[in-house]
Amino acid sequence: MKGSQGYRRRTRNQRVAPRDRGKTKISKYLQKFKEGDVVSISIDPSYQAIPYPKFNGISGKVVGRQGRCYYIEIKDGDKKKDVIVAPEHLNALRS
């Protein structure tokens, strides 16, 4: 059988730190960011809607919102890209 080429391929084994296993924290889900905040993308595989795995570990600046998600401006090579990421996959670096 041919292997899946889907959106979540190679994400099954992404690790969650042992202290963070179990129930997901509601504060992580409800955190707020302002435009201009610098954040890091850190995929939490316990949630379904994950950003594209290529962007895991990359930091960028919050440039806008769409619903409860945020537009994060990152640099991918020589290009600037806007990635839509839910707050449960973001960690604040500095305001």
N, C-alpha and C positions, 0 to 999 in steps of 0.2 A: 504494500500500500504506500502511496506517495505521501511524503511528510507535508504537514500543513505549512503554508506560506502566509498565514494570517497575521493580524495585527499584534497578537500576543505571543507569537512564537519566541522561544528562548527566554520566556519570562517566568516559567514555572518554578525555577529554582532560585529566584531572587530572594535573598535572605532578609528576614526581619530580625532585628536584634533580640536576643533572648528576653530582655526586660520588657520589650514591646509586644510580645506575643499575647494572644488571648483577645479580649475585647478591645475594640478600637476606641481611642479617646475622643470624646465629643468635643473637647476644646480644640483638638487638631482640625476637626471637621468645620468648626465655626470660626476659626481665626480670620482676622481681617488685616488687610494690607492697604497702604495708601500709594498713590502714584509716586514714583521715584524711589520706593523702597527697593533695596537689593535683596534678592532671595536666591536660594539654591533649590534646584529641582531634585527631589529625592523620592523615587517611586515607592509607594507602600502597596505591595501586591494584594493586600487584603481587600482593597477597593477595586471595583470593576473598571471604572473609567480611568485608565492610566494614560499619561502622555506617551508619545512615541519613545521606546526604550533607548534610542540613540541619544536622547537629551538627558538621561539620568546622570546626576552629578554635576551638571552645568549650572553656573550661576548667571543671573541676568537681572534686569531692572523691570519693575512693574510699570506698564505704560497705559493700562486701561482695564476695564471689566467687561464681561459678557455674562449676564445672569449672575451666578455666584462664583464663576470662574474668573481667572485673571489672564490678561495678555502679558506675557513675559518676553521682553526683547533680549535675544541672545545673539552671540556672534558664532556663526558656523563657517569656519574657514574665513573667507574674505567678505561673506555676506552677512547682513543683519536679518534675522528672522523673528517673527512674532509667533510664539507658541501659546496655545490656550491650555491652561493647567488649573485643575481644581485645587482648592486650598489644602486638602489633606496630603498633597504631594509637595508642599512647599515648606521650607524652613527659612526664617528671617535671618539675614546676616547682619545688616545694619539698616537704620532708618535714614 
